[in-house]
Amino acid sequence: CVEDGAGKVVEVPADMRARDVCQFLVYKSHCLDDNSWSLVEHHPLLGLERCLEDHELVVQVQASMTSDSKFLFRKNYDKYEFFRNPLNFFPEQMVAWCQESNGSIPHSQLLQNFLNSSSCPEVQGFLYLKTSGRKSWKRLSMFLRRSGLYYSTKGSSKEPRHLQLLSDLEDSSVFTVTTGRKLHNAPTDYKFCIKPSKVRSECKELRMLCAEDEQSRTCWMTAFRLLKYGILLDQNYKSPQQRKSPVSHFTTPVRSVSENSLVAMDFSGRTGRVIENPLEAVSAAVEEGQKWRKRGQRMKALGSPSPLQPSSLSSVIHRTQLWFHGRIRREESHKMIMQQGQVDGLFLLRDCQSNPKAFVLTLCHHQKIRHFQIIPCEEEGQMSFSLDDGSTKFTDLIHLVEFYQLNRGVLPCKLKHPCTAVAL
């Protein structure tokens, strides 16, 4: 099991599921188990990877992998995001109901139709299909049903005589393509692949597909999972703690890291109280920042003997945080965000490439990745950091992140999920 270059050998019993292995690695790596960890099946030579479903038996998956393939241990925040926001994953124009429904099923019920094996939802739209043995792509009208993925040999016709089966769902899995667009001469960046489970390295058996945008790719891949596994995904989502634990002598703490777990507090009285007024919360945050500045100035004036002065500490303390990734490039930050799930509020901080003294906040919102520069400001000999041209200042980046976890401010959404790289 490998993540970020580090490796660990794990002995896995035949009945151990992916979720059990994740719990074991969470415990051994001293991570917080927030039910967003995943095992990733990674094929470097094929340039493919996918997150294992929680219920999958790891030994069975490993049996279909080659010697160069490996498992990665990684965060995946959007593993079950479609349960929380189903309408964002299934554009109405891409979902068609069976003729028996006659359009009477409300769109809000589409998730239950995917989970219920007796109903027959269908995802439709155009996809590019790579021609076998060539680098050319053909744009086809396709239909995803429980029986498999079909393409029409005559325009957008759904007549049975015009539908050709491209791949079934039972013995196949859907993968993200990790190799670059130029390698496959792909028409867009939104590639994915359907790989038969029994095929190890035969590229001619792979069905390379390309969507026109990120939303449609997400729809196709999510629908593939739902139609293949159905109610099992719902059980994985609702009862993560009811499955058999790999070790019975410990209990892994489970805590939500959503925005609801972070609240502004006032400790000025005898007992603390929650600050519910947003304006009061902002003013309390600014006041706290001023107190830290004054404390730092007093310690500097007294000549603290500590080798780490407050001013120098504020400039390096962020390097201890899991969301800080140092001198990585913009492209690498994009890759990390996409690997861990393009959900609203997924973020990381990194050094700015163009300004050595500045930093960059990389944030995902509405499946788009945006970058915000954090500028250092010096005032009366004290260094502070600002995301909004000095309107709101913070003594260090930890305070800045904590503030924007509570307040959206100039950002499109609050900071919710730290993008982390875990060393085993």
Wavefront OBJ file of the C-alpha trace (Angstrom):
o trace
v 0.000 0.000 0.000
v 1.708 3.173 -1.190
v 1.029 6.891 -0.863
v 3.361 9.733 -1.818
v 6.345 7.413 -2.254
v 6.040 5.687 1.126
v 5.145 2.013 1.312
v 3.824 -0.492 3.810
v 3.327 -4.233 3.517
v -0.012 -5.376 4.911
v -1.127 -8.990 5.327
v -4.760 -9.073 4.196
v -7.073 -12.035 4.984
v -9.320 -13.303 2.212
v -12.461 -11.853 3.841
v -11.048 -8.359 4.534
v -12.822 -5.569 2.692
v -11.425 -2.289 1.460
v -13.020 -0.345 4.303
v -11.449 -2.695 6.865
v -7.991 -2.151 5.374
v -8.550 1.617 5.445
v -9.505 1.468 9.128
v -6.382 -0.561 9.864
v -4.143 1.941 8.030
v -5.884 4.882 9.693
v -5.116 3.349 13.074
v -1.497 2.516 12.206
v -0.854 5.934 10.637
v -2.557 7.857 13.489
v -4.993 9.543 11.101
v -8.484 10.808 11.835
v -11.107 8.390 10.520
v -13.736 10.624 8.916
v -14.987 7.929 6.507
v -13.310 9.632 3.536
v -10.303 7.322 3.245
v -10.054 4.999 0.258
v -7.911 2.298 -1.244
v -7.020 3.193 -4.819
v -6.297 0.538 -7.432
v -3.436 2.058 -9.415
v -2.040 0.787 -12.745
v 0.944 2.991 -13.673
v 1.696 1.326 -17.037
v -1.906 1.619 -18.189
v -2.307 5.072 -16.619
v -5.508 4.031 -14.805
v -6.780 4.231 -11.244
v -10.031 3.857 -9.347
v -11.193 3.930 -5.719
v -12.283 0.554 -4.412
v -15.793 0.383 -3.031
v -15.884 -0.160 0.740
v -17.423 -3.618 0.407
v -14.978 -5.001 -2.179
v -12.694 -7.843 -1.084
v -9.127 -6.610 -1.452
v -7.690 -10.064 -2.209
v -10.081 -10.525 -5.135
v -9.129 -7.151 -6.597
v -5.430 -7.861 -6.096
v -5.757 -11.145 -8.021
v -6.561 -9.196 -11.211
v -3.622 -6.793 -10.823
v -0.173 -7.069 -12.417
v 3.187 -6.934 -10.634
v 3.614 -3.219 -11.381
v 0.144 -2.348 -10.046
v -0.331 -1.225 -6.454
v -2.803 0.092 -3.913
v -2.690 3.717 -2.781
v -4.059 4.930 0.547
v -5.679 8.300 -0.112
v -8.425 10.698 0.845
v -11.475 10.684 -1.409
v -13.973 13.292 -0.252
v -16.442 12.802 -3.110
v -16.814 9.035 -2.679
v -20.384 9.467 -1.428
v -20.980 13.106 -2.291
v -23.751 12.140 -4.730
v -25.874 10.991 -1.771
v -25.712 14.494 -0.302
v -26.157 16.457 -3.543
v -27.614 14.067 -6.164
v -28.950 16.790 -8.453
v -25.432 18.178 -8.911
v -24.255 14.818 -10.236
v -27.065 14.048 -12.651
v -28.006 16.836 -15.089
v -31.645 16.465 -16.057
v -30.865 16.328 -19.769
v -28.623 13.276 -19.243
v -31.117 11.100 -17.318
v -33.965 9.383 -19.183
v -36.641 7.226 -17.573
v -38.043 3.985 -18.907
v -41.207 4.098 -20.993
v -43.296 2.658 -18.144
v -42.703 5.751 -16.011
v -44.078 8.029 -18.761
v -42.193 10.961 -17.243
v -44.215 10.816 -14.021
v -41.230 10.153 -11.707
v -39.973 13.439 -10.212
v -36.325 14.241 -10.823
v -35.709 14.385 -7.055
v -36.302 10.615 -6.911
v -33.608 9.736 -9.436
v -31.167 8.439 -6.810
v -33.667 5.909 -5.476
v -34.281 4.721 -9.020
v -30.584 4.046 -9.477
v -30.456 2.118 -6.183
v -33.640 0.133 -6.819
v -32.924 -2.830 -9.075
v -36.548 -3.002 -10.262
v -36.437 0.471 -11.847
v -34.566 1.197 -15.060
v -33.006 4.649 -15.277
v -30.814 5.464 -18.239
v -27.981 7.936 -18.743
v -27.688 9.286 -22.251
v -25.426 11.677 -24.081
v -22.474 11.980 -26.426
v -19.075 10.477 -25.684
v -15.870 10.184 -27.674
v -14.707 6.580 -28.121
v -11.101 5.814 -28.964
v -10.741 3.591 -32.002
v -9.070 0.289 -31.124
v -5.411 0.211 -32.146
v -5.437 3.856 -33.276
v -5.219 7.334 -31.791
v -8.382 8.560 -33.496
v -11.622 9.207 -31.585
v -15.233 8.954 -32.749
v -18.113 10.954 -31.263
v -21.069 8.639 -30.574
v -24.469 8.806 -28.917
v -24.324 6.462 -25.913
v -26.757 4.976 -23.413
v -25.865 3.509 -20.011
v -28.323 0.956 -18.624
v -28.184 -1.851 -16.071
v -27.427 -4.276 -18.877
v -24.406 -2.295 -20.041
v -23.092 0.646 -22.040
v -24.428 0.904 -25.605
v -23.713 3.168 -28.538
v -25.997 3.929 -31.442
v -24.894 2.963 -34.933
v -27.356 5.447 -36.416
v -27.284 8.941 -34.932
v -29.155 9.068 -31.624
v -31.531 6.204 -32.398
v -32.531 4.011 -29.459
v -34.040 1.268 -31.567
v -32.661 -2.151 -30.528
v -31.381 -2.862 -34.057
v -29.255 0.307 -33.911
v -27.753 -0.299 -30.434
v -24.388 -2.004 -30.079
v -23.132 -3.245 -26.690
v -19.799 -1.644 -25.852
v -19.309 -3.004 -22.345
v -21.256 -4.749 -19.614
v -21.248 -3.612 -15.988
v -21.080 -6.914 -14.137
v -17.503 -7.844 -15.076
v -16.071 -4.371 -15.644
v -14.954 -1.376 -13.593
v -14.742 2.310 -14.424
v -11.358 4.024 -14.075
v -9.981 7.546 -14.232
v -7.236 8.029 -16.826
v -4.146 9.567 -15.195
v -1.992 9.987 -18.312
v -1.886 13.244 -20.210
v -4.254 14.270 -22.966
v -1.536 14.331 -25.633
v -0.553 10.688 -25.085
v -3.920 9.437 -26.322
v -4.553 12.358 -28.676
v -7.781 12.875 -26.703
v -10.245 15.560 -27.853
v -10.780 16.826 -24.251
v -9.204 16.500 -20.801
v -12.156 14.553 -19.373
v -11.066 10.978 -20.040
v -12.196 7.783 -18.331
v -11.922 4.090 -19.098
v -13.971 0.912 -18.716
v -11.722 -2.040 -17.999
v -12.866 -5.683 -17.867
v -12.049 -7.166 -14.459
v -10.284 -10.228 -15.872
v -8.094 -8.225 -18.241
v -4.711 -7.316 -16.779
v -2.653 -5.508 -19.395
v -4.352 -5.962 -22.778
v -4.844 -2.394 -23.970
v -7.049 -3.523 -26.862
v -9.676 -4.665 -24.345
v -9.830 -1.251 -22.660
v -12.685 1.068 -23.616
v -11.168 4.557 -23.621
v -13.850 7.256 -23.433
v -13.831 11.017 -23.315
v -16.599 13.353 -22.089
v -17.150 16.933 -23.191
v -16.910 18.462 -19.693
v -16.241 17.518 -16.066
v -19.911 17.409 -15.068
v -20.834 14.887 -17.751
v -17.775 12.719 -16.991
v -18.757 12.697 -13.308
v -22.323 11.755 -14.264
v -21.237 8.812 -16.429
v -18.779 7.451 -13.851
v -21.160 7.877 -10.892
v -24.042 6.262 -12.798
v -21.775 3.325 -13.682
v -21.069 2.728 -9.970
v -24.720 3.080 -8.968
v -26.051 0.793 -11.693
v -23.404 -1.832 -10.957
v -23.543 -1.912 -7.149
v -26.962 -0.408 -6.381
v -28.102 -0.695 -2.772
v -24.614 -1.799 -1.629
v -23.384 1.783 -2.057
v -26.243 3.060 0.074
v -25.336 0.566 2.802
v -21.670 1.593 2.603
v -22.655 5.236 2.992
v -25.154 4.824 5.846
v -23.429 2.315 8.101
v -19.637 2.680 7.903
v -19.161 1.576 11.521
v -21.333 -1.545 11.405
v -18.887 -3.525 9.307
v -16.397 -5.902 10.795
v -13.335 -4.100 12.155
v -9.900 -5.519 11.241
v -8.740 -5.174 14.853
v -11.122 -5.463 17.768
v -8.951 -4.088 20.579
v -9.096 -0.457 19.533
v -11.679 2.121 18.666
v -10.825 4.681 16.022
v -12.227 8.129 16.825
v -14.793 9.270 14.331
v -15.426 12.955 13.931
v -16.952 15.112 11.277
v -14.617 17.692 9.804
v -17.389 19.601 8.096
v -17.965 23.290 8.650
v -20.570 22.463 11.314
v -17.861 21.154 13.651
v -16.159 24.569 13.762
v -17.855 27.376 15.710
v -16.776 30.762 17.018
v -16.478 30.886 20.821
v -16.299 33.676 23.414
v -14.287 32.870 26.559
v -14.305 36.351 28.091
v -16.791 35.360 30.837
v -16.683 32.608 33.434
v -18.046 30.086 30.943
v -17.569 29.905 27.193
v -20.432 30.621 24.823
v -21.015 30.043 21.117
v -21.067 33.249 19.048
v -24.055 32.899 16.734
v -24.038 36.406 15.233
v -21.730 36.356 12.140
v -20.773 40.025 12.594
v -19.794 39.411 16.209
v -17.782 36.361 15.130
v -15.801 38.454 12.621
v -15.145 41.146 15.182
v -14.008 38.513 17.728
v -11.620 37.027 15.178
v -10.121 40.453 14.399
v -9.787 41.224 18.121
v -8.038 37.911 18.718
v -5.625 38.672 15.890
v -4.818 42.061 17.440
v -4.103 40.387 20.794
v -1.605 38.052 19.159
v 0.149 41.015 17.521
v 0.379 42.897 20.811
v 1.667 39.821 22.624
v 4.335 39.348 19.945
v 5.409 42.998 20.214
v 5.722 42.753 24.022
v 7.832 39.599 23.820
v 10.064 41.174 21.190
v 10.525 44.284 23.326
v 11.452 42.130 26.350
v 14.033 40.250 24.298
v 12.727 36.725 24.743
v 15.612 34.247 25.106
v 13.762 31.657 23.047
v 15.472 30.915 19.718
v 12.044 31.042 18.023
v 10.770 34.617 18.255
v 7.010 35.085 17.640
v 7.681 36.868 14.358
v 9.822 34.011 13.037
v 7.456 31.370 14.430
v 4.487 32.846 12.560
v 6.394 32.567 9.298
v 7.107 28.817 9.619
v 4.422 27.304 11.893
v 2.168 26.538 8.912
v 4.712 23.968 7.709
v 3.475 21.626 10.450
v -0.036 21.527 8.967
v -1.309 18.722 6.720
v -2.897 21.216 4.319
v 0.443 22.913 3.542
v 2.426 21.371 0.689
v 5.417 23.681 0.255
v 6.910 24.358 -3.159
v 4.624 22.341 -5.403
v 3.633 23.630 -8.824
v 0.147 24.711 -9.863
v -0.261 21.588 -12.016
v 0.580 19.327 -9.071
v -1.931 21.110 -6.824
v -4.587 20.541 -9.513
v -3.721 16.850 -9.607
v -3.974 16.477 -5.820
v -7.365 18.213 -5.684
v -8.731 16.044 -8.493
v -7.400 12.855 -6.890
v -9.082 13.572 -3.566
v -12.458 14.539 -5.026
v -13.655 17.802 -6.525
v -16.039 18.758 -3.723
v -16.779 22.296 -2.562
v -14.291 23.510 0.047
v -11.439 21.090 -0.679
v -8.270 23.164 -0.298
v -4.515 23.277 0.166
v -1.877 25.968 0.676
v 1.449 26.128 -1.129
v 4.384 28.444 -1.738
v 3.904 30.978 -4.509
v 6.161 30.313 -7.506
v 6.200 33.899 -8.766
v 6.628 35.633 -5.369
v 8.949 33.834 -2.886
v 7.426 35.702 0.083
v 3.791 34.969 -0.815
v 1.590 31.864 -0.660
v -1.287 30.480 -2.709
v -4.600 29.027 -1.541
v -5.871 26.406 -4.011
v -9.614 25.849 -3.584
v -12.247 23.725 -5.313
v -15.747 25.145 -5.884
v -18.437 23.821 -8.241
v -15.943 21.313 -9.700
v -13.591 24.142 -10.674
v -10.174 24.744 -9.115
v -9.277 28.329 -8.265
v -6.148 29.960 -6.853
v -5.953 32.889 -4.418
v -2.693 34.627 -3.562
v -1.885 35.281 0.098
v 0.237 38.410 0.460
v 2.551 39.059 3.441
v 2.095 42.486 5.048
v 4.537 44.195 7.416
v 3.222 46.674 9.973
v 5.347 48.205 12.740
v 7.903 45.478 12.368
v 5.329 42.694 12.598
v 4.528 40.350 9.713
v 0.940 39.387 8.880
v -0.842 37.645 6.014
v -3.865 38.702 3.997
v -6.070 37.173 1.330
v -8.002 40.358 0.520
v -5.331 43.012 -0.086
v -4.888 43.836 3.594
v -8.530 44.275 4.607
v -8.307 41.237 6.918
v -4.896 40.381 8.381
v -3.667 37.356 10.310
v -0.504 36.762 12.304
v 0.089 33.387 10.659
v -1.418 31.084 8.036
v -3.024 28.829 10.633
v -5.153 31.727 11.877
v -5.987 32.600 8.272
v -7.181 29.057 7.501
v -9.188 28.819 10.734
v -10.905 32.120 9.971
v -11.945 31.043 6.459
v -13.164 27.717 7.804
v -15.698 29.754 9.764
v -16.264 32.648 7.352
v -16.462 32.650 3.569
v -15.183 36.206 3.278
v -13.917 36.938 -0.254
v -13.841 33.226 -1.130
v -16.605 31.474 -3.120
v -17.113 29.010 -0.225
v -15.701 28.169 3.201
v -12.649 25.970 3.604
v -14.028 22.547 4.526
v -11.719 19.683 3.573
v -7.901 19.858 3.792
v -6.138 18.168 0.892
v -3.523 16.012 2.621
v -0.774 13.606 1.583
v -0.332 10.894 4.204
v 2.961 9.068 4.678
v 2.528 5.523 5.969
l 1 2 3 4 5 6 7 8 9 10 11 12 13 14 15 16 17 18 19 20 21 22 23 24 25 26 27 28 29 30 31 32 33 34 35 36 37 38 39 40 41 42 43 44 45 46 47 48 49 50 51 52 53 54 55 56 57 58 59 60 61 62 63 64 65 66 67 68 69 70 71 72 73 74 75 76 77 78 79 80 81 82 83 84 85 86 87 88 89 90 91 92 93 94 95 96 97 98 99 100 101 102 103 104 105 106 107 108 109 110 111 112 113 114 115 116 117 118 119 120 121 122 123 124 125 126 127 128 129 130 131 132 133 134 135 136 137 138 139 140 141 142 143 144 145 146 147 148 149 150 151 152 153 154 155 156 157 158 159 160 161 162 163 164 165 166 167 168 169 170 171 172 173 174 175 176 177 178 179 180 181 182 183 184 185 186 187 188 189 190 191 192 193 194 195 196 197 198 199 200 201 202 203 204 205 206 207 208 209 210 211 212 213 214 215 216 217 218 219 220 221 222 223 224 225 226 227 228 229 230 231 232 233 234 235 236 237 238 239 240 241 242 243 244 245 246 247 248 249 250 251 252 253 254 255 256 257 258 259 260 261 262 263 264 265 266 267 268 269 270 271 272 273 274 275 276 277 278 279 280 281 282 283 284 285 286 287 288 289 290 291 292 293 294 295 296 297 298 299 300 301 302 303 304 305 306 307 308 309 310 311 312 313 314 315 316 317 318 319 320 321 322 323 324 325 326 327 328 329 330 331 332 333 334 335 336 337 338 339 340 341 342 343 344 345 346 347 348 349 350 351 352 353 354 355 356 357 358 359 360 361 362 363 364 365 366 367 368 369 370 371 372 373 374 375 376 377 378 379 380 381 382 383 384 385 386 387 388 389 390 391 392 393 394 395 396 397 398 399 400 401 402 403 404 405 406 407 408 409 410 411 412 413 414 415 416 417 418 419 420 421 422 423 424
